[in-house]
């Protein structure tokens, strides 16, 4: 009888501990976070990269830190290889991913996204001495390059009067532009900014004109259904947008 009583007491105690753990877990999942771990693949300047001081910097890094400040949460940025970045998010290795992630229908089936924060659509690059050009149609009668199979190349192909030239790598198109072999290059905004603003070989020779003419929006990815994290990120992001910080970051990193 004593043994049965002891077993009953132990069973009740274990049940109470499990219940307490469950309640604690629920509180953790539903309470407002004080700290967020954010993954990024820091290999794509000027959006996110490791600088000469071994610091992770870039548009996305400035943005997520500003979001943390606006939402009053601590931010830890963790450099993570792209090929496993979304698997790590699903596995709860971190809370969110900010890494030039384009919001697509396929990705929305498996994860949730913040409010879009940047249109990283296609832009036009020309030589710095070029005048009277603000859009692709202004180069009618001339040759414009883009990487084969990209949104940019399709836009060049579909613009009346433009001779569309395809390249296996965007860097080859940029080189031909700098050498005067073609009149322009179409690429997505961060790639264009990398060559025009960050690359010492081209920053004085090339410039970006006009605004993006396709819509390819970046967002911050979180685990599907993780409203706890998503709401805090959107709270901070919307405050940042309202304060005009996105435009400041575009001026700093993309123009």
N, C-alpha and C positions, 0 to 999 in steps of 0.2 A: 504494500500500500504506500509506504514511504517513497519507494522508487517511482511509483506511478505519479505521486504528488510532485516529486522533484522534476520529473519529465514534463508534467503539465506546467509547472512554474517556468521551466526553461523555455518551453514552447511559447508561452505567453510573452516572455521577455524578448525572444527573437522576433515575434510578430510586432511587438512595440518598436523595436529597433528598426525593422524594415519599414514600418509605417513612417517613422520619423525621417528615415533616409529618403523615402519617397516624397514626403512633404518638403524636405530640404531641397531635393532635386527640382521639384516643381517651382519652388521659390527662385532657385537659380535660373531656371528657364524662363520664368515670367517676369522677374524683377528687372529693373533698369540696370544695364551693365555699367560698371565704372571704368572698365578697361577693355579695349578691343585689339586683338591680334589680326593684322592685315597682311596678306600675302601679296607679293609683287614679283614679277620676273624682271629684274633690273638690268635688262640687256637691250633696251630700245629707247635710245635718246631721241628727242629731248623729254619724252614722257616719263621714263624711269630708267636710271642707269647709275653705275658706281663711278664716282668722280676720282680725281687724283688723290684725294685724301681718304679714299676707301669709304666714303659716305654715300648712302643711297639718296639721290637727288632727282629732281625733275618735276614736271607739271603735276603728275599724279601724286607725288610725295608731298608737295606743297599743299595740294588740295586736301588730301586726307588728314594732314595735320591741322589745317584750318577747320575742317569739319569737326575734328576732335575738340578743338578749342571752343567752337561755337556750341557744341552739344555738351560740353563739360565732361568729356570722357578721355581717359589716357589712351594714346595710340602707340602700339608697337608695330613697326614695319618689319616684315620677315622676307628676305630674299629667297625666292622659291622657283625652281626650274619650271618652265612652261608646260612640259610634257606631263607633269603630275599635279599641276596647280589646282585643277578642278576636283580631282580625286581626293586631294588633301582637304578641300573644303567640305566635301561630302563626308569625309572621315573625321570631321571636327578637329583637324589639326590647327585651324585658325577660324576666325569669325567671318571674314570676308576677303574678297579679292579685288584689288584695284591694280589693273595692269593693261591699260588700253584695251579693255574687253568690249568688243562690239556687241550690242544687244541684238540678238537674232532670234527668230522663231524657234529654231532647234534648241538653243541654250535656254530659252524661257520654259521649255518643257521639263527641264531638270533643275533649274535654279531660279531664284528671284533676283530682280534688279532694282537698284535705286532709281530715283528720278534721273533721266539722262542729263549729263553735264557738259558734253562737248560734241559738236558735229565734226567728226573727223573725215568728212567727205573729201572729194577730189578738188584739188586746186591747180592753178596754172603757174608754172615756173618759167621765167624768161631771163634773158641776159639783162644785167643792171642798166645798160644804156638804152634799152628798149623804151620807146615812147608811144603813147596813144593806144596802149593795149590794156584792157581791164577784164576781158573775158575771152574765152576760147574762140568765139566767132570772129574776133578782131584779127585773127591770124589766118583768115581765109586766103587761099592761094599759096600757103606755105606748109612746110612739113612739121608735124608735131609728134613727139615720141611718147611711148608709155610701155609699161611692162605687159607682155602678152598675157591674155587671159584675165586681166584685172578689170575692175569697174572703170578705171581710168581709160584703158584702151578702148573699151566699148563706147565711152563718151566721145573720144576722139573720132572713132569710126563713124559715129552717128551725127557728127557736126558737118554741115554742108560746106564744101569748098576746102576742107582740110585734107592734106595728104597724111594719112595715119601710118606711122612707122612703129613696128613692134620690136621689143627688145627682150631677150631672155632675162636680163637683170636691169633694174631701174638705174643702177649706177652707170651702166653703159650709155643709157639715154642722157643722163646728166652730163657725162663726159662729152658726148657729141654736142650737146647744147653749149657747154662752156667753150668748145672749140669752134662754134659757129656753123656746125654742120646742119643743125635744125633750128627752128625758130622758137620752140617751146617744148616743155615736158609736162605731162599731167600725172600727178601722184596724190596719194591721200595726205592730209594735212600734216600729221607727225613726220612722215617720211620726207615730205618737202621741207619742213622746218629743220630736220636733221641735216640735210645737205646744204640748205641755204644759210642757216644760222650757226650750226655747230661745226661744220667741216671747214677747216682752214683753207683748203684748196679752192673752195667755191664761194665762200661767204662774201667776198668783194666782187665777184663776177656775176652772181645770180640774185634774183629777187622773186618773191611771190606776189602776184597781182590778184586783185579781186577777192571774193569770198568763196567758200566751198560751194560747189554747184551740184553736189549730190548729198543725200542725207544718210550718214552712217554713224549712228550715235554710240558713244561710250557710256557705260554705266558701271556701278559697283555691284559685284555679284555676292549674294549670300545664299546660305542653304535654303532650299525651298521650304516655305512655311515658317521660317525663323523671323517672325514679326518683331520679336524682342530686339534683335540687332538692326533689322531693316528700318524700323521706326526711328531709332536713334540716329542712324546714318542719314536718313532723309531729313530729320529735324535739323541736323547740322548743315547738310548740303543746301537746303532751302534758305537757311540764314546766310550762307556764303553767297548764293546766287543773288539774293536780295541786296546784299551789300556791294555787289558789283565786282567781287573778287575774281570771278571767272574771266572777265575781260582783262583784269590786271595780269592774271597768269598767262593768258594768250599773248599779251604784249611782251611779257618776260620770256616766254619759252617758244612761242610759235610764230612770232613776227619779226 
